[in-house]
């Protein structure tokens, strides 16, 4: 499912206009980004948690030249599914 399909599905399920749903999704994205940018965690009980993790500096390999390169330390976004979401997905066949 892509973003436009999500907007259509939410619009059908909630009876809100597609324009309103688009605004809500855009606001949700901004809030998640802003929260993570501050280094804070965002938890949604039963769904999951978003947070920022630090990936340490390491040595990598350039696949084209096989040359060893030094990769810097960086922050990466993370998501861990909550109990409710995990149980729902485990029951899918």
VEXROVO-910672 format. One record per atom (N, C-alpha, C): y, z, x. Coordinates in steps of 0.2 Angstrom, whole numbers, plus 5000, padded with zeros to 4 digits. Atoms other than C-alpha are relative to their C-alpha. Example, Ala and Ser with C-alpha at 12.3 -4.5 7.8 and 13.67 -1.06 7.14 Angstrom:
<sites>
499450005004 497850395062 500650005004 499449994996 499550365068 500550034996 
</sites>
This chain:
<sites>
499450005004 500050005000 500650005004 499450014996 501749955007 500650044996 499549965004 503450035002 500249974993 499850025007 503849914988 499450014995 500549985005 502149944980 500050074999 499949925001 502450134982 500550014995 499450005005 504150104973 499749984993 500350025007 503250014959 499650054997 500549955003 501850134957 500450074998 499749945002 503050284957 500549994993 499550025006 504250194944 499550004994 500450005005 502750164933 499750074998 500349935001 502050344934 500650054997 499549955002 503750434932 500549974995 499550035004 504750314921 500750005003 499350014997 506250314933 500049935002 499850074998 507050154938 499849995007 500250024993 506450064954 500650025005 499449984996 508250094960 500050075002 500049934999 508150274958 499550035005 500649994996 506450284966 500249985007 499850034993 507150184981 500450055003 499549954997 508550314983 499650065002 500349944999 507350464982 499649995007 500450014994 506150384995 500450005007 499550004994 507650345007 500250075002 499849934999 508250525005 499550045003 500549964997 506550595009 499949985007 500050024993 506450485024 500550035005 499449974996 508150545030 499950085001 500149934999 507650725027 499550025005 500549994996 506050715036 500249995008 499850024994 506850625051 500550065003 499549954998 508350755052 499650075001 500349944998 507150905051 499649995006 500450014993 506050835065 500550005006 499550004995 507550795075 500350065002 499849934999 508050975074 499550045004 500649964997 506351025081 499750044995 500349965005 505851105064 499449974997 500650035004 504251085054 500250004993 500050015007 504151025037 499350004996 500649995003 502751085026 500049994993 500150025007 502151025009 499350034998 500649975001 500851145003 499549954996 500550045003 499251054998 500049935002 500050074997 499850885006 500050005007 500050014993 500250915024 500650035003 499449984996 501450965038 500249955005 499750054995 502550855049 500350055005 499649964995 503150925066 500049955006 499950044994 503650865083 499650045006 500449984994 502450885098 500349975006 499850034994 502850865116 499449975004 500550034996 501850745126 500250005007 499849994993 501850785145 500049945004 499950064995 502250665159 499249995002 500750014997 500650575165 500049935003 500150064997 500050425174 499649954996 500350055004 499650265165 499849945004 500150074996 499050085169 500349954996 499850065003 499949925165 499449964999 500650045001 498649825157 500049935003 499950074997 499349655163 499950005008 500050004992 499449705182 499550055002 500449954998 498249855182 500450055005 499649954995 499649945192 500150074997 499949935003 499750135190 500850014999 499349985001 501450185182 500050074997 499849935002 502250355178 500350004994 499750005007 502550385160 500350074999 499649945001 503850515156 499850044994 500149965006 503750665145 500449984994 499750025006 504150625127 499850044994 500149975006 504250695110 499749954995 500450045004 503050625097 500050034993 500149975006 503050655078 499250004998 500749995002 501450725071 499950024992 500149995007 500650745054 499350034999 500749975001 499150865049 500050004992 500150005007 498450835031 499850074998 500249935003 498350995020 499450004997 500749995002 496851065013 499949964993 500050045006 497150984996 499849935001 500050074998 497350815003 499349985004 500650014996 495850835015 499450004995 500649995004 494650895001 500049934995 500050065004 495250744990 499749945003 500250064997 494950615003 499250015002 500749994998 493250695008 499549984994 500550015006 492550664990 500049934999 500050075001 493050474991 499449975003 500650034998 491550364992 500149935001 
</sites>
